[in-house]
Amino acid sequence: MGNQKSNKTRIVALRLSAQEFTLLERKFKGSTCRKLSEYIRKVILEKPVVVYYRNGSLDDSVKELIKLRNELNNIGNNFNQAVKKLHTLDQIAEFKSWIITYELDKRRVLAQIEEIKKQINKTADQWLQS
């Protein structure tokens, strides 16, 4: 059934103004049709046309979430670098106690950052699907 090639032998010519063509082209590009002729044929024959839909209200939120994710990555990296630097100074007794105390804080902060990043990625994935 699907392998049968239909012989499309009839040609229909149509003239449009520049504005009409722009509108037609915009609607075609918003659909899943690969060719303009396929889109026009579906519209004329009243077949369903699948269009892309995107919720524009989430755009600003996602941009802010991306900035927040990047900032969290930077904070985590800076924190890691600071703790690694302090580990090189562990000959001094004061630094040893500080390192032990703040190693737990580091793990908690990094775990929270990771959880926030997961939530941001989940939201971004939902946004991309809409």
Backbone as CSV, one residue per row, in Angstrom:
resi,resn,N_x,N_y,N_z,CA_x,CA_y,CA_z,C_x,C_y,C_z
1,MET,0.814,-1.190,0.000,0.000,0.000,0.000,0.858,1.255,0.000
2,GLY,1.766,1.378,0.978,2.607,2.550,1.104,3.647,2.636,0.003
3,ASN,3.948,1.499,-0.637,4.966,1.487,-1.677,4.430,1.936,-3.032
4,GLN,3.101,1.972,-3.170,2.532,2.399,-4.440,2.780,3.888,-4.623
5,LYS,3.306,4.212,-5.789,3.578,5.613,-6.081,2.385,6.169,-6.853
6,SER,1.818,7.257,-6.350,0.676,7.837,-7.056,1.190,8.725,-8.179
7,ASN,0.529,8.651,-9.266,0.895,9.472,-10.421,0.183,10.808,-10.327
8,LYS,0.917,11.778,-9.954,0.366,13.130,-9.879,0.669,13.798,-11.207
9,THR,-0.329,13.842,-12.058,-0.112,14.370,-13.414,-0.759,15.729,-13.635
10,ARG,-1.570,16.153,-12.716,-2.262,17.427,-12.887,-1.504,18.539,-12.172
11,ILE,-1.382,19.671,-12.828,-0.687,20.822,-12.261,-1.694,21.929,-12.019
12,VAL,-1.597,22.536,-10.866,-2.443,23.681,-10.534,-1.505,24.859,-10.293
13,ALA,-1.670,25.888,-11.088,-0.847,27.086,-10.919,-1.627,28.097,-10.077
14,LEU,-0.902,28.799,-9.239,-1.547,29.738,-8.335,-0.638,30.936,-8.167
15,ARG,-1.210,32.115,-8.288,-0.423,33.334,-8.084,-0.807,33.944,-6.739
16,LEU,0.213,34.368,-6.020,0.008,34.975,-4.704,0.743,36.297,-4.636
17,SER,0.235,37.187,-3.809,0.963,38.425,-3.554,2.146,38.097,-2.639
18,ALA,3.047,39.032,-2.487,4.209,38.817,-1.626,3.763,38.559,-0.185
19,GLN,2.754,39.291,0.263,2.253,39.108,1.628,1.602,37.734,1.791
20,GLU,0.825,37.323,0.809,0.180,36.016,0.882,1.222,34.895,0.894
21,PHE,2.244,35.038,0.055,3.280,34.018,0.003,4.060,33.971,1.316
22,THR,4.330,35.123,1.900,5.031,35.173,3.186,4.220,34.448,4.255
23,LEU,2.920,34.690,4.284,2.039,34.025,5.246,2.033,32.517,5.008
24,LEU,1.902,32.112,3.751,1.897,30.695,3.395,3.212,30.033,3.816
25,GLU,4.313,30.702,3.523,5.628,30.157,3.844,5.823,30.038,5.361
26,ARG,5.351,31.025,6.101,5.464,30.990,7.560,4.668,29.819,8.133
27,LYS,3.466,29.615,7.621,2.642,28.503,8.102,3.256,27.163,7.715
28,PHE,3.812,27.090,6.509,4.476,25.861,6.069,5.673,25.546,6.960
29,LYS,6.495,26.548,7.268,7.677,26.329,8.103,7.306,25.957,9.530
30,GLY,6.113,26.324,9.952,5.644,25.958,11.281,5.039,24.567,11.331
31,SER,4.997,23.894,10.190,4.434,22.553,10.144,5.540,21.512,10.060
32,THR,5.127,20.251,10.072,6.093,19.165,9.959,6.272,18.714,8.515
33,CYS,5.596,19.364,7.591,5.708,18.998,6.176,7.107,19.312,5.661
34,ARG,7.630,18.416,4.823,8.979,18.606,4.299,8.995,19.490,3.057
35,LYS,7.921,19.485,2.319,7.870,20.277,1.084,6.641,21.180,1.104
36,LEU,6.788,22.308,0.455,5.677,23.254,0.368,4.492,22.624,-0.350
37,SER,4.764,21.855,-1.393,3.677,21.206,-2.139,2.902,20.235,-1.248
38,GLU,3.600,19.527,-0.378,2.940,18.605,0.550,2.017,19.380,1.489
39,TYR,2.497,20.519,1.996,1.692,21.343,2.892,0.439,21.856,2.187
40,ILE,0.634,22.418,0.990,-0.502,22.970,0.235,-1.513,21.874,-0.083
41,ARG,-1.030,20.704,-0.503,-1.920,19.587,-0.827,-2.752,19.204,0.394
42,LYS,-2.139,19.135,1.575,-2.888,18.772,2.783,-3.936,19.816,3.127
43,VAL,-3.573,21.091,2.983,-4.527,22.161,3.298,-5.702,22.121,2.333
44,ILE,-5.414,22.001,1.046,-6.477,22.003,0.032,-7.399,20.806,0.187
45,LEU,-6.819,19.640,0.472,-7.614,18.423,0.583,-8.154,18.205,2.001
46,GLU,-7.994,19.222,2.849,-8.515,19.216,4.211,-8.028,18.031,5.032
47,LYS,-6.758,17.683,4.843,-6.136,16.637,5.651,-5.457,17.312,6.840
48,PRO,-5.267,16.576,7.898,-4.641,17.195,9.077,-3.188,17.598,8.809
49,VAL,-2.855,18.789,9.284,-1.494,19.298,9.176,-0.949,19.400,10.599
50,VAL,0.159,18.710,10.840,0.776,18.744,12.161,1.686,19.966,12.215
51,VAL,1.459,20.800,13.229,2.256,22.016,13.368,3.061,21.950,14.654
52,TYR,4.174,22.652,14.640,4.998,22.771,15.837,4.318,23.766,16.758
53,TYR,4.352,23.465,18.053,3.794,24.384,19.032,4.828,24.576,20.120
54,ARG,5.032,25.807,20.479,5.978,26.102,21.543,5.389,27.170,22.443
55,ASN,5.438,26.909,23.721,4.913,27.842,24.707,5.943,28.941,24.929
56,GLY,5.718,30.089,24.345,6.661,31.199,24.425,6.788,31.805,25.811
57,SER,5.819,31.562,26.679,5.876,32.147,28.017,6.995,31.543,28.857
58,LEU,7.474,30.373,28.465,8.546,29.735,29.224,9.933,30.200,28.788
59,ASP,10.027,30.910,27.679,11.325,31.312,27.139,12.170,32.075,28.154
60,ASP,11.595,33.097,28.759,12.352,33.900,29.724,12.756,33.074,30.939
61,SER,11.852,32.214,31.398,12.163,31.375,32.556,13.322,30.440,32.257
62,VAL,13.302,29.842,31.084,14.368,28.912,30.727,15.695,29.642,30.569
63,LYS,15.677,30.844,30.021,16.914,31.622,29.903,17.506,31.893,31.288
64,GLU,16.649,32.250,32.233,17.109,32.505,33.596,17.628,31.220,34.245
65,LEU,16.933,30.106,33.992,17.389,28.838,34.552,18.752,28.439,33.995
66,ILE,18.979,28.702,32.718,20.272,28.393,32.105,21.372,29.238,32.742
67,LYS,21.083,30.535,32.940,22.065,31.397,33.609,22.350,30.892,35.018
68,LEU,21.297,30.497,35.735,21.447,29.992,37.099,22.273,28.710,37.113
69,ARG,22.007,27.807,36.169,22.775,26.567,36.094,24.256,26.857,35.860
70,ASN,24.548,27.765,34.947,25.938,28.117,34.667,26.609,28.732,35.895
71,GLU,25.879,29.590,36.592,26.424,30.213,37.792,26.673,29.167,38.876
72,LEU,25.757,28.224,39.022,25.951,27.157,39.997,27.169,26.305,39.649
73,ASN,27.365,26.028,38.374,28.561,25.291,37.953,29.822,26.047,38.350
74,ASN,29.811,27.350,38.113,30.977,28.172,38.466,31.230,28.183,39.968
75,ILE,30.160,28.308,40.748,30.293,28.308,42.205,30.875,26.970,42.678
76,GLY,30.337,25.887,42.149,30.843,24.561,42.526,32.302,24.389,42.158
77,ASN,32.686,24.843,40.962,34.082,24.742,40.537,34.995,25.564,41.435
78,ASN,34.587,26.789,41.744,35.391,27.645,42.619,35.545,27.037,44.010
79,PHE,34.467,26.479,44.524,34.496,25.865,45.839,35.459,24.678,45.845
80,ASN,35.366,23.851,44.802,36.275,22.706,44.677,37.729,23.152,44.633
81,GLN,38.004,24.176,43.855,39.383,24.668,43.731,39.902,25.191,45.068
82,ALA,39.045,25.903,45.801,39.466,26.447,47.096,39.788,25.320,48.074
83,VAL,38.951,24.305,48.108,39.178,23.190,49.036,40.425,22.410,48.625
84,LYS,40.625,22.208,47.354,41.837,21.507,46.896,43.092,22.288,47.269
85,LYS,43.026,23.589,47.148,44.157,24.432,47.521,44.431,24.303,49.019
86,LEU,43.394,24.284,49.830,43.557,24.139,51.273,44.137,22.779,51.644
87,HIS,43.822,21.754,50.843,44.375,20.429,51.110,45.897,20.431,50.968
88,THR,46.427,21.320,50.164,47.882,21.393,50.018,48.528,22.033,51.245
89,LEU,47.729,22.711,52.046,48.247,23.392,53.238,47.982,22.599,54.513
90,ASP,47.757,21.279,54.383,47.339,20.503,55.549,48.440,20.256,56.583
91,GLN,49.632,20.804,56.394,50.671,20.646,57.402,50.361,21.494,58.642
92,ILE,49.624,22.556,58.463,49.301,23.450,59.568,48.058,22.899,60.278
93,ALA,48.135,22.781,61.597,47.052,22.161,62.382,45.719,22.879,62.203
94,GLU,45.707,24.204,62.162,44.457,24.955,62.008,43.758,24.608,60.697
95,PHE,44.535,24.467,59.648,43.945,24.148,58.356,43.382,22.736,58.322
96,LYS,44.023,21.816,59.058,43.515,20.449,59.102,42.104,20.413,59.681
97,SER,41.900,21.101,60.791,40.566,21.099,61.403,39.555,21.808,60.505
98,TRP,39.982,22.888,59.853,39.085,23.602,58.933,38.699,22.709,57.761
99,ILE,39.663,21.996,57.227,39.405,21.110,56.083,38.406,20.030,56.462
100,ILE,38.588,19.427,57.619,37.673,18.370,58.058,36.266,18.922,58.244
101,THR,36.164,20.088,58.862,34.857,20.703,59.103,34.154,21.054,57.795
102,TYR,34.882,21.669,56.907,34.243,22.163,55.688,34.161,21.136,54.561
103,GLU,34.783,20.000,54.713,34.630,18.927,53.721,33.182,18.448,53.683
104,LEU,32.565,18.359,54.860,31.158,17.971,54.922,30.270,19.035,54.269
105,ASP,30.579,20.309,54.556,29.823,21.392,53.929,29.971,21.348,52.416
106,LYS,31.168,21.067,51.970,31.424,20.987,50.524,30.547,19.919,49.892
107,ARG,30.497,18.765,50.531,29.691,17.665,49.974,28.214,18.030,49.922
108,ARG,27.733,18.685,50.984,26.326,19.104,51.008,26.033,20.135,49.918
109,VAL,26.918,21.120,49.785,26.716,22.165,48.775,26.728,21.557,47.381
110,LEU,27.695,20.700,47.113,27.789,20.097,45.785,26.591,19.191,45.495
111,ALA,26.095,18.488,46.513,24.909,17.649,46.333,23.686,18.509,46.020
112,GLN,23.567,19.636,46.718,22.439,20.532,46.455,22.545,21.152,45.061
113,ILE,23.752,21.528,44.674,23.954,22.085,43.332,23.579,21.048,42.281
114,GLU,23.972,19.811,42.514,23.652,18.739,41.564,22.139,18.538,41.461
115,GLU,21.451,18.604,42.583,19.993,18.451,42.576,19.325,19.607,41.820
116,ILE,19.812,20.807,42.046,19.273,21.974,41.337,19.518,21.838,39.835
117,LYS,20.706,21.377,39.466,21.018,21.194,38.047,20.099,20.163,37.414
118,LYS,19.790,19.082,38.152,18.864,18.066,37.633,17.489,18.676,37.380
119,GLN,17.022,19.501,38.327,15.713,20.136,38.172,15.710,21.100,36.982
120,ILE,16.795,21.845,36.827,16.904,22.773,35.694,16.894,21.994,34.389
121,ASN,17.650,20.916,34.316,17.686,20.101,33.096,16.322,19.488,32.799
122,LYS,15.623,19.043,33.839,14.281,18.472,33.666,13.326,19.523,33.103
123,THR,13.384,20.731,33.654,12.532,21.824,33.169,12.891,22.188,31.739
124,ALA,14.184,22.238,31.437,14.618,22.569,30.080,14.156,21.512,29.090
125,ASP,14.217,20.242,29.468,13.740,19.172,28.584,12.251,19.310,28.324
126,GLN,11.469,19.612,29.363,10.028,19.806,29.177,9.761,20.986,28.266
127,TRP,10.531,22.048,28.433,10.356,23.239,27.614,10.671,22.946,26.161
128,LEU,11.719,22.181,25.908,12.104,21.861,24.543,11.067,20.979,23.851
129,GLN,10.335,20.190,24.616,9.312,19.316,24.030,8.023,20.053,23.742
130,SER,7.840,21.210,24.364,6.578,21.943,24.142,6.661,22.787,22.900
